[in-house]
């Protein structure tokens, strides 16, 4: 059951990040899920660097925030590599 919740929350986080970064028209649901899940790991690393990381085994608002930040950073890096600008 946990993997299903992870995929659903990852899809929502990835979708919200794609709206913020204006890449929503280019992505489908599968890419939104991938961006959300990878963004969660990236956000956890970023949060750990600042001493504010969230535990991956707990569902918390700070964890969702860092997942969103990680997904936005991931999309920014992808845009930088593809287009030469973050947007």
C-alpha positions in Angstrom: 0.0 0.0 0.0 2.9 2.4 0.7 4.2 2.2 -2.9 0.8 3.2 -4.2 0.7 6.3 -1.9 4.3 7.1 -2.9 3.3 7.0 -6.6 0.2 9.1 -6.1 1.9 11.7 -3.9 4.9 11.7 -6.3 2.6 12.3 -9.2 0.9 15.3 -7.5 4.2 16.8 -6.4 5.7 16.3 -10.0 2.5 17.8 -11.5 2.7 20.9 -9.2 6.4 21.4 -9.9 5.8 21.1 -13.7 3.1 23.8 -13.4 5.5 26.1 -11.5 8.3 25.5 -14.1 5.9 25.7 -17.0 6.7 22.3 -18.4 3.2 20.8 -17.8 2.3 20.6 -21.5 5.4 18.6 -22.2 5.0 15.9 -19.5 2.6 13.1 -19.1 1.5 11.4 -15.9 4.4 8.9 -15.8 7.0 11.7 -16.1 5.2 13.6 -13.4 5.5 10.6 -11.1 9.2 10.1 -11.9 9.9 13.8 -11.3 8.0 13.7 -8.0 9.7 10.6 -6.7 13.2 11.7 -7.8 12.5 15.2 -6.6 11.7 13.7 -3.2 15.1 12.1 -2.9 16.8 15.2 -4.2 14.8 17.4 -1.7 15.8 15.1 1.1 19.5 15.5 0.2 19.1 19.3 -0.1 17.2 19.4 3.2 19.9 17.4 4.9 22.6 19.8 3.6 20.8 22.6 5.4 20.1 20.5 8.5 16.3 20.5 7.8 15.9 17.1 6.1 12.8 15.1 6.6 12.8 11.4 7.3 11.9 9.2 4.3 9.9 6.8 6.5 7.6 9.5 7.8 4.8 11.4 6.0 5.2 15.0 7.1 4.4 18.5 5.7 8.1 19.4 5.8 8.8 16.3 3.7 6.2 17.3 1.2 7.8 20.8 1.0 11.3 19.4 0.4 9.9 17.0 -2.2 8.4 19.9 -4.0 11.6 21.9 -3.8 13.6 18.9 -5.0 11.2 18.4 -8.0 11.4 22.1 -9.0 15.2 22.0 -8.8 15.2 18.8 -10.9 13.0 20.4 -13.6 15.3 23.5 -13.5 18.3 21.4 -14.0 16.6 19.5 -16.9 15.6 22.8 -18.5 19.2 24.1 -18.1 20.7 21.1 -19.9 18.0 21.0 -22.6 17.6 24.7 -23.4 20.5 26.4 -21.8 18.2 28.4 -19.4 16.2 27.6 -16.4 13.2 29.5 -17.7 
